[in-house]
Amino acid sequence: MLIEDTQLYKFILDSGLVSKEDLEVAKKEMQESLAKTGMENRLGDVLVTNGKITADNLRRMQAYVLGIPFVNLKGNKIPFETLSFIPEPIARKHNIVAFKKDVDALEVAMLDVNDLSAIDFIKKKTNLKIQPRLTDSDSIKEVLVQYQKSLKAEFGDIIQKETDSLNMIAEEKGEVVSADDIKKIAEDLPVVRIVDTLIKHAILQNASDIHIEPMEDEVLVRYRIDGLLHDAMVLPKQAGPSVSARIKVLSDLKLDEKRLPQDGRFKVQAGDNEKVSFRVSILPTYYGEKLVMRLLRENVSGFTLEYLCFHGESLEHVHKALRQSTGMILTTGPTGSGKTTTLYTMLDLLNTPDVNISTIEDPIEYQMKRINQTQVRPDIGFSFAQGIRTLVRQDPNIIMVGEIRDNETAALAVNAALTGHLVLSTLHTNSAAGAIPRLLDMKVEPFLLASTVNVVIGQRLVRKLTDTKEKYFLSKAELAQLEKTVDLKRVFEALKVENILKADDTWPKIAFYKKVKGPDDDGFKGRIGIHEVLVMTSTIKELVMKNATSSDIEMQARKEGMLSMLEDGIFKCVQGLTTIEEVLRVISE
């Protein structure tokens, strides 16, 4: 079922997806590879490697040429009995899933219809006729998640297994298992399986935090997903201390310390190529120890500022600041607004062989190759300030300070920026303009701020709409109400400059979007950033020197073209990325 390269060449050329020049370059590379290694690469593989087409687009073309149906399984809920025809390890290893069963045939979706060994294995196992269909990698990933049972179902299975064991023992003794016995099983669930199951499902659901909260009569487990907490499970009261002890063991914390807060960390293997670190915080409360675990996925490299939803002039200003060899780049926002991810993305862009990058962090959230990362240790006197003093003697080009928290750290960070280093850091302020008065409060001289700060980024995270969103239009009254908080003219100009809207579009005819709840979601999936980027222009430097308020600084920055976070949020509403309600909810927090 292999496709001849001549067939594929003709089809791709006719489709117009790849230019003839690029196709000829790919053919030349194939010939050179054959001459050097004696092995000829496939045309499609060369085009994918060169970034001319995506792997999924190549599969669609192959399906068309071969006459094999192409199926899109995204959003499809496949019955578990159908899914179970192919064991999960085989499905993951060979990227093949069963999605439809007829009387004597089984339709399977796969990424490689030439994987005859997998097809033959499934045919022998099921005694059914196998009908291969091509699909894309996103479909395979989404279906593989469906192998996982729900959290409650998995706990039910654990209880059922323990009950079955108890039943067998009772039958041997001629006894009957009572309701009290089953209740005791629920209370004595194997703690290792409880914790492993809670962790596994948090990773599957892309949770950012796990909260385990002891209450008067029970233990509540909640996951923070896309910025909002959701109840995940209720455990018996008696399970609380055991769960706490298990997590302490994983985090290498003191088991007998239940009066003082403790912080720790551990790591789990989430998949073939993914590791997840868990930052653990334990706090004694009235009913027992409350645990919060922050999930930190280690493979953060590869992000771009565009991926984080920077765009237009804001994107250009940040890139320009990153090209400077000295000065400060600050990211601001409350806890959980994505500041650290933005910092690490900028570090990833700066991380080239010709520079030395050092960081001082509390804690180190992601490990990055070729970057020297240091953890502060206040318990032994190693603070941010002490860390910066040491880092400047390590011949760095770029320094990242996890957070500017006090006067001494602020003064040292500014001094590092003055003495030939590019300094990246974060501040807890509500807006980009608010960073200036905050640093002035930390006793940094105005003339030093004006000389060192290049840009200040203010940001928040809003939930992202799924593809099942619904288009609608605001009435004139609704537009008038929105215009009380947002300068719609500025938003329109920005949309027009980036060719999202045409010059003859008008507001009543410009569409917004609302969520549509799906079977497995509430209309949102994932989060995106909304930003404002304040550039330290000559006029803003003058305001800083005059100790101007954050309102004055923000007003001047907007006159010079800065989109506020709220305006950037409405910009993304018109793009269909989020809703007006979501933007207003986050900005008002």
ZIHU-V416994 format. One record per residue. N is the residue number from 1. RES is the residue in three letters. SS is DSSP state (helix for helix, strand for strand, loop for the rest). Layout:
# ZIHU-V416994
N:RES:SS
N:RES:SS
This chain:
# ZIHU-V416994
1:MET:loop
2:LEU:loop
3:ILE:loop
4:GLU:loop
5:ASP:helix
6:THR:helix
7:GLN:helix
8:LEU:helix
9:TYR:helix
10:LYS:helix
11:PHE:helix
12:ILE:helix
13:LEU:helix
14:ASP:helix
15:SER:helix
16:GLY:loop
17:LEU:loop
18:VAL:loop
19:SER:loop
20:LYS:helix
21:GLU:helix
22:ASP:helix
23:LEU:helix
24:GLU:helix
25:VAL:helix
26:ALA:helix
27:LYS:helix
28:LYS:helix
29:GLU:helix
30:MET:helix
31:GLN:helix
32:GLU:helix
33:SER:helix
34:LEU:helix
35:ALA:helix
36:LYS:helix
37:THR:helix
38:GLY:loop
39:MET:loop
40:GLU:loop
41:ASN:loop
42:ARG:loop
43:LEU:helix
44:GLY:helix
45:ASP:helix
46:VAL:helix
47:LEU:helix
48:VAL:helix
49:THR:helix
50:ASN:loop
51:GLY:loop
52:LYS:loop
53:ILE:loop
54:THR:loop
55:ALA:helix
56:ASP:helix
57:ASN:helix
58:LEU:helix
59:ARG:helix
60:ARG:helix
61:MET:helix
62:GLN:helix
63:ALA:helix
64:TYR:helix
65:VAL:helix
66:LEU:helix
67:GLY:loop
68:ILE:loop
69:PRO:loop
70:PHE:strand
71:VAL:loop
72:ASN:loop
73:LEU:loop
74:LYS:loop
75:GLY:loop
76:ASN:loop
77:LYS:loop
78:ILE:loop
79:PRO:loop
80:PHE:helix
81:GLU:helix
82:THR:helix
83:LEU:helix
84:SER:loop
85:PHE:loop
86:ILE:loop
87:PRO:loop
88:GLU:helix
89:PRO:helix
90:ILE:helix
91:ALA:helix
92:ARG:helix
93:LYS:helix
94:HIS:helix
95:ASN:loop
96:ILE:strand
97:VAL:strand
98:ALA:strand
99:PHE:strand
100:LYS:strand
101:LYS:strand
102:ASP:loop
103:VAL:loop
104:ASP:loop
105:ALA:strand
106:LEU:strand
107:GLU:strand
108:VAL:strand
109:ALA:strand
110:MET:strand
111:LEU:loop
112:ASP:loop
113:VAL:loop
114:ASN:loop
115:ASP:loop
116:LEU:helix
117:SER:helix
118:ALA:helix
119:ILE:helix
120:ASP:helix
121:PHE:helix
122:ILE:helix
123:LYS:helix
124:LYS:helix
125:LYS:helix
126:THR:helix
127:ASN:loop
128:LEU:loop
129:LYS:strand
130:ILE:strand
131:GLN:strand
132:PRO:strand
133:ARG:strand
134:LEU:strand
135:THR:loop
136:ASP:loop
137:SER:helix
138:ASP:helix
139:SER:helix
140:ILE:helix
141:LYS:helix
142:GLU:helix
143:VAL:helix
144:LEU:helix
145:VAL:helix
146:GLN:loop
147:TYR:loop
148:GLN:loop
149:LYS:loop
150:SER:loop
151:LEU:helix
152:LYS:helix
153:ALA:helix
154:GLU:helix
155:PHE:helix
156:GLY:helix
157:ASP:helix
158:ILE:helix
159:ILE:helix
160:GLN:helix
161:LYS:helix
162:GLU:helix
163:THR:helix
164:ASP:helix
165:SER:helix
166:LEU:helix
167:ASN:helix
168:MET:helix
169:ILE:helix
170:ALA:helix
171:GLU:helix
172:GLU:helix
173:LYS:helix
174:GLY:loop
175:GLU:loop
176:VAL:loop
177:VAL:loop
178:SER:loop
179:ALA:helix
180:ASP:helix
181:ASP:helix
182:ILE:helix
183:LYS:helix
184:LYS:helix
185:ILE:helix
186:ALA:helix
187:GLU:helix
188:ASP:loop
189:LEU:loop
190:PRO:loop
191:VAL:helix
192:VAL:helix
193:ARG:helix
194:ILE:helix
195:VAL:helix
196:ASP:helix
197:THR:helix
198:LEU:helix
199:ILE:helix
200:LYS:helix
201:HIS:helix
202:ALA:helix
203:ILE:helix
204:LEU:helix
205:GLN:loop
206:ASN:loop
207:ALA:loop
208:SER:loop
209:ASP:strand
210:ILE:strand
211:HIS:strand
212:ILE:strand
213:GLU:strand
214:PRO:strand
215:MET:loop
216:GLU:loop
217:ASP:loop
218:GLU:strand
219:VAL:strand
220:LEU:strand
221:VAL:strand
222:ARG:strand
223:TYR:strand
224:ARG:strand
225:ILE:strand
226:ASP:loop
227:GLY:loop
228:LEU:strand
229:LEU:strand
230:HIS:strand
231:ASP:strand
232:ALA:strand
233:MET:strand
234:VAL:strand
235:LEU:strand
236:PRO:strand
237:LYS:loop
238:GLN:loop
239:ALA:helix
240:GLY:helix
241:PRO:helix
242:SER:helix
243:VAL:helix
244:SER:helix
245:ALA:helix
246:ARG:helix
247:ILE:helix
248:LYS:helix
249:VAL:helix
250:LEU:helix
251:SER:helix
252:ASP:loop
253:LEU:loop
254:LYS:loop
255:LEU:loop
256:ASP:loop
257:GLU:loop
258:LYS:loop
259:ARG:loop
260:LEU:loop
261:PRO:loop
262:GLN:strand
263:ASP:strand
264:GLY:strand
265:ARG:strand
266:PHE:strand
267:LYS:strand
268:VAL:strand
269:GLN:strand
270:ALA:loop
271:GLY:loop
272:ASP:loop
273:ASN:loop
274:GLU:loop
275:LYS:strand
276:VAL:strand
277:SER:strand
278:PHE:strand
279:ARG:strand
280:VAL:strand
281:SER:strand
282:ILE:strand
283:LEU:strand
284:PRO:strand
285:THR:strand
286:TYR:loop
287:TYR:loop
288:GLY:strand
289:GLU:strand
290:LYS:strand
291:LEU:strand
292:VAL:strand
293:MET:strand
294:ARG:strand
295:LEU:strand
296:LEU:strand
297:ARG:strand
298:GLU:loop
299:ASN:loop
300:VAL:loop
301:SER:loop
302:GLY:loop
303:PHE:loop
304:THR:loop
305:LEU:loop
306:GLU:loop
307:TYR:loop
308:LEU:loop
309:CYS:loop
310:PHE:loop
311:HIS:loop
312:GLY:helix
313:GLU:helix
314:SER:helix
315:LEU:helix
316:GLU:helix
317:HIS:helix
318:VAL:helix
319:HIS:helix
320:LYS:helix
321:ALA:helix
322:LEU:helix
323:ARG:loop
324:GLN:loop
325:SER:loop
326:THR:loop
327:GLY:strand
328:MET:strand
329:ILE:strand
330:LEU:strand
331:THR:strand
332:THR:strand
333:GLY:loop
334:PRO:loop
335:THR:loop
336:GLY:loop
337:SER:loop
338:GLY:loop
339:LYS:helix
340:THR:helix
341:THR:helix
342:THR:helix
343:LEU:helix
344:TYR:helix
345:THR:helix
346:MET:helix
347:LEU:helix
348:ASP:helix
349:LEU:helix
350:LEU:helix
351:ASN:loop
352:THR:loop
353:PRO:loop
354:ASP:loop
355:VAL:loop
356:ASN:loop
357:ILE:strand
358:SER:strand
359:THR:strand
360:ILE:strand
361:GLU:strand
362:ASP:loop
363:PRO:loop
364:ILE:loop
365:GLU:loop
366:TYR:loop
367:GLN:loop
368:MET:loop
369:LYS:loop
370:ARG:loop
371:ILE:loop
372:ASN:strand
373:GLN:strand
374:THR:strand
375:GLN:strand
376:VAL:loop
377:ARG:strand
378:PRO:helix
379:ASP:helix
380:ILE:helix
381:GLY:loop
382:PHE:strand
383:SER:loop
384:PHE:helix
385:ALA:helix
386:GLN:helix
387:GLY:helix
388:ILE:helix
389:ARG:helix
390:THR:helix
391:LEU:helix
392:VAL:loop
393:ARG:loop
394:GLN:loop
395:ASP:loop
396:PRO:loop
397:ASN:loop
398:ILE:strand
399:ILE:strand
400:MET:strand
401:VAL:strand
402:GLY:loop
403:GLU:loop
404:ILE:loop
405:ARG:loop
406:ASP:loop
407:ASN:helix
408:GLU:helix
409:THR:helix
410:ALA:helix
411:ALA:helix
412:LEU:helix
413:ALA:helix
414:VAL:helix
415:ASN:helix
416:ALA:helix
417:ALA:helix
418:LEU:helix
419:THR:loop
420:GLY:loop
421:HIS:loop
422:LEU:strand
423:VAL:strand
424:LEU:strand
425:SER:strand
426:THR:strand
427:LEU:strand
428:HIS:loop
429:THR:loop
430:ASN:loop
431:SER:loop
432:ALA:loop
433:ALA:loop
434:GLY:helix
435:ALA:helix
436:ILE:helix
437:PRO:helix
438:ARG:helix
439:LEU:helix
440:LEU:helix
441:ASP:helix
442:MET:loop
443:LYS:loop
444:VAL:loop
445:GLU:loop
446:PRO:helix
447:PHE:helix
448:LEU:helix
449:LEU:helix
450:ALA:helix
451:SER:helix
452:THR:helix
453:VAL:strand
454:ASN:strand
455:VAL:strand
456:VAL:strand
457:ILE:strand
458:GLY:strand
459:GLN:strand
460:ARG:strand
461:LEU:strand
462:VAL:strand
463:ARG:strand
464:LYS:strand
465:LEU:strand
466:THR:loop
467:ASP:loop
468:THR:loop
469:LYS:loop
470:GLU:strand
471:LYS:strand
472:TYR:strand
473:PHE:strand
474:LEU:loop
475:SER:loop
476:LYS:helix
477:ALA:helix
478:GLU:helix
479:LEU:helix
480:ALA:helix
481:GLN:helix
482:LEU:helix
483:GLU:loop
484:LYS:loop
485:THR:loop
486:VAL:loop
487:ASP:loop
488:LEU:helix
489:LYS:helix
490:ARG:helix
491:VAL:helix
492:PHE:helix
493:GLU:helix
494:ALA:helix
495:LEU:helix
496:LYS:helix
497:VAL:helix
498:GLU:loop
499:ASN:loop
500:ILE:loop
501:LEU:loop
502:LYS:loop
503:ALA:loop
504:ASP:loop
505:ASP:loop
506:THR:loop
507:TRP:helix
508:PRO:helix
509:LYS:helix
510:ILE:loop
511:ALA:strand
512:PHE:strand
513:TYR:strand
514:LYS:strand
515:LYS:loop
516:VAL:loop
517:LYS:loop
518:GLY:strand
519:PRO:loop
520:ASP:loop
521:ASP:strand
522:ASP:loop
523:GLY:loop
524:PHE:strand
525:LYS:strand
526:GLY:strand
527:ARG:strand
528:ILE:strand
529:GLY:strand
530:ILE:strand
531:HIS:strand
532:GLU:strand
533:VAL:strand
534:LEU:strand
535:VAL:strand
536:MET:loop
537:THR:loop
538:SER:helix
539:THR:helix
540:ILE:helix
541:LYS:helix
542:GLU:helix
543:LEU:helix
544:VAL:helix
545:MET:helix
546:LYS:loop
547:ASN:loop
548:ALA:loop
549:THR:loop
550:SER:helix
551:SER:helix
552:ASP:helix
553:ILE:helix
554:GLU:helix
555:MET:helix
556:GLN:helix
557:ALA:helix
558:ARG:helix
559:LYS:helix
560:GLU:loop
561:GLY:loop
562:MET:loop
563:LEU:loop
564:SER:loop
565:MET:helix
566:LEU:helix
567:GLU:helix
568:ASP:helix
569:GLY:helix
570:ILE:helix
571:PHE:helix
572:LYS:helix
573:CYS:helix
574:VAL:helix
575:GLN:loop
576:GLY:loop
577:LEU:loop
578:THR:loop
579:THR:loop
580:ILE:helix
581:GLU:helix
582:GLU:helix
583:VAL:helix
584:LEU:helix
585:ARG:helix
586:VAL:helix
587:ILE:helix
588:SER:loop
589:GLU:loop
